[in-house]
Amino acid sequence: MSKKATAGGKDRFGDLTDDLLGHVLSFLPLEDALQTCVLDTRWRNHWRRTTTQDFIVDKRSNSLSCERLKQLVEIFIHLRGSSPLDKCNIDVCRDDDEKGTYTNTELLIAYALECQVRELLVSVDYFGEGQRKLHTPLISQHLKTMHLEWVKLECSALNFLRCPVLEDLKMRHCIIYAHRISSKSLKRLCITGSCCFAEDVHTRIFAPNLISLQLDGFDGFPPFIEYMPFLVAAYVRLRDTCFDFCRESDDCGCYDCPVFEGVLNGLTNAVNLEFVSENGMFSDLWCSEWCPIFDKLKTLLLNECFMASDLVCILKHTPILEVLTLQLGKPKILIRATESQETVEQSFVCAHLEVVNIECRKVDERIRNILKILSTCGIPRGKISIKDLFSCSNRFSFQKAPQS
């Protein structure tokens, strides 16, 4: 501050609006920003009026110890009080001990919930060694959106029944060791970024009001999806690190026992479904005796998770399907010879199917087999579009690179 300003007794920041003041504070390290709450009434009032708060520590810097951070956070909480928060972003370091606990993270989560936060984002360190689970109970009458990253979640941490207005839940790079994910209010659930499910139990997902589900590339046992009557859109990607076998027997595959039945049965009410997998998983699924009927499904996207001769079963299990997209990028998949003449009944016609999009690298024998089957099912060549597949075929429709 210049000598002129000091002599005049005027704080230059006093001329700034709250929005500009908050913008200036956003450039300060968390330690410096938090210390402004002790300057004077104007600054304390600013923090009380602020409805969006970021608690983010640069983990590349060792200048702020966890003990010092705890002191600053406690002072900040004391002076700011419990004024309401719309959004809170928490990304701070773990404690300075060998246990790797997150005392400051838990303190800030509890404070955000006390301030009736509506949107909560929590991220912790990369997994590394030691404990990474949070013990703070998530109980809130106001929380509507929550994003979790790099968090270990066990049992009670995934019981959201006492968050009655929670609608959006995103988990990325999380460890999910729980028997159940429960929420009666949840509408959108997104599990991405190589989350890890347990390897000895199928986590049940109870969310009867869900309208959108994304399960994108997880490890461990696939979850058991319970009945979702209002489901509109579902995006499921299975990686080869997702267990597709029953551990009861070494020679038991996913199509010999209903390990994956819990995945598909929970998706039967979907209107739009995108189902992709790596290495041809699910190749024998569609003609199994327990494969459910998708009687509401109108759009379906698949990659190499079926054989050419299974296409008839897929069409029979989706009676009102209107748009079918096949992403076929790996030539070693779909090599089974077609049996369309033996499996297609003359009376079987896809009455509602209007568009078939085939995305492939080249038109080969497998594509010609698919075209024969579609023709047998009453789908004229004019409704079939064949396009070059430039991107990887294990992509959802919204992840594909735009083509010029």
Disulfide bonds with the S-S distance in Angstrom:
Cys287-Cys313 2.16
